[in-house]
Amino acid sequence: MRRTLLTQGLVLSLSPLGCSTHTGIPEARGKAIVIMDGEELVLETGDGGKQLVSKFDDAWYVDCSVINGEINLELADRSRDRKGFYYLDLHLLTSEGDGEGDEAANVDLRLYVGDTLFQASCPATLRTSQQAPHECEFSFAECDLSQLGSDQDVVSARVERAAFYARGCLLPGDD
């Protein structure tokens, strides 16, 4: 069952040139650091972003599937209760390369800090391997964010760095 985008966490969308489907359990790990009004905010899976969390982890919700030709990864920290930096949504727009090693990419992203929604378009790096095509790494850094839908003063925010790893993506109906 798909959860809505209002679920706390991370949604990562990669082209078919990135990760491919796999019959394993969806898993992810990673960390993103955002600076907002001089304060450092972190969303990470644990152990500095090195802890792998799976679809069946009690503290995290992980779902990775192929929908309309794109890999969609949702990573939700269930303990945040929509407070602080709890949601990150990434969509790969372009990818240049041969499907092996580092590829230049461009992403659109959205993230929530509390009730404030931010967006940006950022250069990124996608790393895949033909030996393990169901696995991919994705990173970007130094990306300014714009606040969406606010009648109040604009809040200054910037992604300092972000890196995530995903594997075990399923076709719809496989779970």
Salt bridges, closest charged atoms under 4 A:
GLU27 OE1 - ARG167 NE 2.51
ASP63 OD2 - ARG2 NH1 2.93
ASP77 OD2 - ARG80 NE 3.19
ASP81 OD2 - LYS83 NZ 3.54
ASP89 OD1 - HIS91 NE2 2.66
ASP102 OD1 - ARG127 NE 2.54
GLU135 OE2 - HIS134 NE2 3.53
ASP144 OD1 - ARG158 NH1 2.57
GLU160 OE2 - ARG158 NE 3.30
ASP175 OD2 - LYS55 NZ 2.91
